Amino acid sequence: MKIKKGDKVKVLSGKDKGKTGTVLRALPKEEKIVVEGVAMMKRHTRAKMEGQSGRIVESERAIHVSNVAKVEK
């Protein structure tokens, strides 16, 4: 993999096509990367204690390396 953590990339395909962001994590064995602000998913969490309410947490999903291109700084 030629893309590493901290690189600036542009998404070439998928629902986030055209977005740019920095690489937060690289997963070379799976050939995937996590890009800041791209491929967001929502996860519903249950209340931990009585009196608290559940919430929705948004986080980034990993996308395949072939769907991004490195952008020069």
C-alpha positions in Angstrom: 0.0 0.0 0.0 1.3 3.4 -0.9 -1.1 5.4 1.2 -0.1 5.9 4.8 -1.5 7.6 7.9 -1.6 11.4 7.6 -1.7 11.4 3.8 -4.3 13.6 2.1 -6.6 11.6 -0.2 -9.6 12.2 -2.5 -12.4 9.7 -2.9 -12.9 8.4 -6.4 -16.0 6.3 -6.1 -19.0 5.6 -3.8 -21.5 7.8 -2.1 -18.7 10.2 -0.9 -17.2 10.6 -4.4 -15.3 13.9 -4.6 -14.7 14.4 -0.9 -11.1 14.9 0.4 -9.7 14.2 3.8 -6.7 12.9 5.8 -6.1 9.3 6.5 -6.7 8.5 10.2 -5.8 4.8 10.1 -4.3 2.4 7.6 -5.1 -1.3 7.6 -2.6 -2.9 5.2 -3.6 -6.5 5.6 -7.2 -5.7 4.6 -6.1 -3.1 2.1 -8.4 -0.5 3.7 -8.1 2.9 5.2 -10.1 5.2 7.4 -10.5 8.7 6.1 -11.6 11.7 8.2 -15.2 12.7 7.5 -15.8 10.0 4.8 -18.1 6.9 5.0 -19.8 8.0 8.2 -21.9 5.4 10.0 -24.4 5.8 12.8 -24.5 3.5 15.8 -27.3 3.5 18.3 -26.1 3.0 21.9 -28.2 2.0 24.9 -28.3 4.0 28.1 -25.6 2.8 30.6 -27.4 3.7 33.8 -30.9 4.6 34.8 -31.7 8.3 34.2 -29.4 8.5 31.2 -30.7 8.4 27.7 -29.4 6.4 24.7 -27.6 8.3 21.9 -26.5 8.0 18.4 -22.7 7.9 17.8 -21.3 8.8 14.4 -17.9 7.3 13.3 -15.9 6.7 10.1 -15.9 3.3 8.4 -13.0 1.8 6.5 -13.0 2.1 2.7 -10.9 0.2 0.2 -7.6 1.7 -1.0 -8.6 1.4 -4.7 -11.4 3.9 -4.2 -9.1 6.8 -3.2 -6.3 8.7 -4.8 -3.4 10.5 -3.1 -3.6 14.3 -3.3 -0.4 16.4 -3.4 0.0 18.8 -0.4 
